[in-house]
Amino acid sequence: MAAANTAVEELIRRFGLEPHPEGGYYSETYRADKFVRRDGAAAAEGTRAASTAIYFLLAEGAYSAWHRIRSDELWHFYAGSPIEIHSIDELGVLSTRKLGHALDHPGTVFQAVVPAGHWFAARCCDPSTYALVGCTVAPGFEFSEFEIADANALAEKYPLHRSIIELFGKPASVASAVAKKD
């Protein structure tokens, strides 16, 4: 465990990672200088960077709480141990993918996509480990399009998945505070 703590501290320092509102740590590494406009949006409110990318670190039992964004998000595995990415689509179908070093960890993939609008959450398969991943979002990520779920409301909407929703929930008060960030 000491080696993992040393690696986590080094990753936070080296990549300038900061706490993310959904859990874990992150640092934006890319924001395109080209812009796109969302279909049906007014120019002033619908213009976004074409793409953005971050480093994202889960460690010490931290998880990515249920949230959704208005763009597709591509996750890439870089280092550490495998993670589970859980998502719920518009029809309420739950899917789980394992992201990891596909040659070292059977059943994992190097990349996984979470489609726009899906609720999703993630954690290390073994909470005592860490994982450094990357997330690429297109059109680019904006906090104004980021929504942390009210776990109670999400569980009411998808009662078949209540047990997993409760594992990664944050109270509504946190969700409203995040919404005010941007």
C-alpha positions as CSV (number, residue, x, y, z in Angstrom):
1,M,0.0,0.0,0.0
2,A,2.9,2.4,0.7
3,A,4.1,2.0,-2.9
4,A,0.6,2.9,-4.2
5,N,0.5,6.0,-1.9
6,T,3.9,7.1,-3.2
7,A,2.7,6.6,-6.8
8,V,-0.5,8.5,-6.1
9,E,1.3,11.4,-4.5
10,E,3.8,11.5,-7.5
11,L,0.9,11.5,-10.0
12,I,-0.9,14.4,-8.2
13,R,2.3,16.4,-8.0
14,R,3.6,15.7,-11.5
15,F,0.4,16.3,-13.4
16,G,-0.9,19.1,-11.1
17,L,-4.1,17.1,-10.3
18,E,-6.8,18.8,-8.2
19,P,-9.9,17.4,-6.5
20,H,-12.8,16.9,-8.9
21,P,-16.4,17.6,-7.8
22,E,-17.5,14.1,-8.8
23,G,-14.6,12.5,-6.8
24,G,-11.0,11.7,-7.6
25,Y,-8.5,14.2,-9.0
26,Y,-8.1,15.7,-12.4
27,S,-6.2,18.1,-14.6
28,E,-7.3,19.5,-18.0
29,T,-4.6,18.7,-20.5
30,Y,-6.2,19.9,-23.7
31,R,-8.8,22.3,-24.9
32,A,-9.2,22.6,-28.7
33,D,-8.9,26.1,-30.1
34,K,-11.5,25.2,-32.7
35,F,-15.2,25.6,-31.7
36,V,-18.4,23.9,-32.6
37,R,-22.0,24.8,-32.0
38,R,-24.5,22.4,-30.6
39,D,-27.5,21.6,-32.8
40,G,-30.5,23.7,-32.0
41,A,-28.6,26.0,-29.6
42,A,-28.3,29.7,-29.9
43,A,-24.8,30.8,-30.9
44,A,-24.0,32.5,-27.5
45,E,-25.0,29.4,-25.4
46,G,-24.2,26.6,-27.7
47,T,-20.6,27.2,-28.7
48,R,-18.1,24.7,-27.3
49,A,-14.5,23.8,-27.8
50,A,-14.5,21.0,-30.3
51,S,-12.8,18.6,-27.8
52,T,-11.2,18.6,-24.3
53,A,-9.1,16.1,-22.5
54,I,-8.1,15.5,-18.8
55,Y,-6.1,13.2,-16.7
56,F,-8.3,11.6,-14.0
57,L,-7.1,9.7,-11.0
58,L,-9.1,7.5,-8.6
59,A,-7.3,6.4,-5.5
60,E,-7.7,5.7,-1.8
61,G,-11.3,4.4,-2.2
62,A,-12.5,7.5,-4.1
63,Y,-15.0,7.0,-6.8
64,S,-16.6,9.0,-9.6
65,A,-20.2,9.8,-8.4
66,W,-23.1,9.4,-10.7
67,H,-23.1,12.2,-13.2
68,R,-23.9,13.0,-16.8
69,I,-22.7,15.4,-19.5
70,R,-24.1,16.4,-22.8
71,S,-21.2,15.0,-24.9
72,D,-19.7,11.6,-25.6
73,E,-16.8,10.8,-23.2
74,L,-14.0,8.5,-24.2
75,W,-12.1,7.0,-21.3
76,H,-8.5,5.8,-21.8
77,F,-6.5,3.6,-19.4
78,Y,-2.9,4.8,-18.5
79,A,-1.6,3.2,-15.3
80,G,-2.5,1.4,-12.1
81,S,-5.3,-1.1,-11.6
82,P,-8.6,-1.7,-13.6
83,I,-11.7,0.4,-13.0
84,E,-15.4,-0.3,-13.5
85,I,-17.4,2.2,-15.4
86,H,-21.2,1.8,-14.8
87,S,-23.7,3.6,-17.0
88,I,-27.4,3.8,-17.3
89,D,-28.9,4.7,-20.7
90,E,-32.1,6.6,-21.4
91,L,-34.1,3.4,-21.3
92,G,-32.7,2.4,-17.8
93,V,-30.4,-0.3,-19.1
94,L,-27.3,-0.6,-16.8
95,S,-24.0,-1.6,-18.4
96,T,-20.6,-2.1,-16.8
97,R,-17.3,-2.0,-18.6
98,K,-13.9,-2.7,-17.1
99,L,-11.1,-0.3,-18.2
100,G,-7.5,-1.5,-17.6
101,H,-4.4,-2.9,-19.2
102,A,-6.0,-5.3,-21.6
103,L,-2.9,-7.5,-21.9
104,D,-2.4,-7.8,-18.1
105,H,-6.0,-7.9,-16.9
106,P,-8.4,-10.2,-18.8
107,G,-11.9,-8.8,-19.4
108,T,-10.6,-5.2,-19.6
109,V,-10.3,-2.8,-22.5
110,F,-7.9,0.1,-23.0
111,Q,-10.8,2.5,-24.1
112,A,-14.5,2.8,-23.3
113,V,-17.1,5.3,-24.4
114,V,-19.9,6.7,-22.3
115,P,-22.5,8.2,-24.7
116,A,-23.8,11.7,-24.2
117,G,-26.6,11.9,-21.7
118,H,-26.0,8.6,-19.9
119,W,-25.7,8.6,-16.2
120,F,-22.3,7.1,-15.2
121,A,-20.0,6.4,-12.2
122,A,-16.7,4.7,-11.8
123,R,-14.4,3.2,-9.2
124,C,-11.3,1.0,-8.9
125,C,-12.2,-2.7,-9.0
126,D,-10.0,-3.0,-5.9
127,P,-10.6,0.2,-3.8
128,S,-7.1,-0.2,-2.1
129,T,-5.4,0.5,-5.5
130,Y,-5.3,3.5,-7.9
131,A,-5.9,4.1,-11.5
132,L,-4.8,7.0,-13.8
133,V,-7.0,7.3,-16.8
134,G,-7.8,10.0,-19.4
135,C,-11.1,11.3,-20.5
136,T,-11.7,13.0,-23.9
137,V,-14.9,14.8,-24.4
138,A,-16.4,16.0,-27.8
139,P,-17.8,18.6,-28.0
140,G,-15.6,19.8,-25.2
141,F,-16.4,19.6,-21.6
142,E,-18.0,22.5,-19.8
143,F,-19.1,22.5,-16.1
144,S,-22.3,24.2,-17.3
145,E,-23.2,20.9,-18.9
146,F,-22.2,18.7,-16.0
147,E,-24.8,17.3,-13.6
148,I,-24.1,15.2,-10.5
149,A,-27.1,13.0,-9.8
150,D,-29.3,13.2,-6.7
151,A,-28.9,9.5,-5.8
152,N,-32.3,9.3,-4.3
153,A,-34.0,10.7,-7.4
154,L,-31.9,8.5,-9.7
155,A,-32.8,5.4,-7.6
156,E,-36.5,6.3,-7.8
157,K,-36.3,6.6,-11.5
158,Y,-34.3,3.3,-11.9
159,P,-35.4,1.1,-8.9
160,L,-33.9,-2.0,-10.3
161,H,-30.4,-0.5,-10.0
162,R,-30.9,1.1,-6.5
163,S,-28.1,-0.9,-4.9
164,I,-25.5,0.2,-7.3
165,I,-26.8,3.8,-7.5
166,E,-26.5,4.1,-3.8
167,L,-22.8,3.0,-3.9
168,F,-21.9,6.0,-5.9
169,G,-24.3,8.7,-4.8
170,K,-23.9,12.2,-3.6
171,P,-26.6,14.2,-1.9
172,A,-28.6,16.8,-3.9
173,S,-26.9,19.6,-2.0
174,V,-23.6,18.7,-3.6
175,A,-25.3,18.5,-7.0
176,S,-26.6,22.0,-6.7
177,A,-23.3,23.4,-5.5
178,V,-21.5,21.9,-8.5
179,A,-24.2,23.4,-10.9
180,K,-23.3,26.9,-9.5
181,K,-19.5,26.4,-10.2
182,D,-19.8,27.5,-13.8
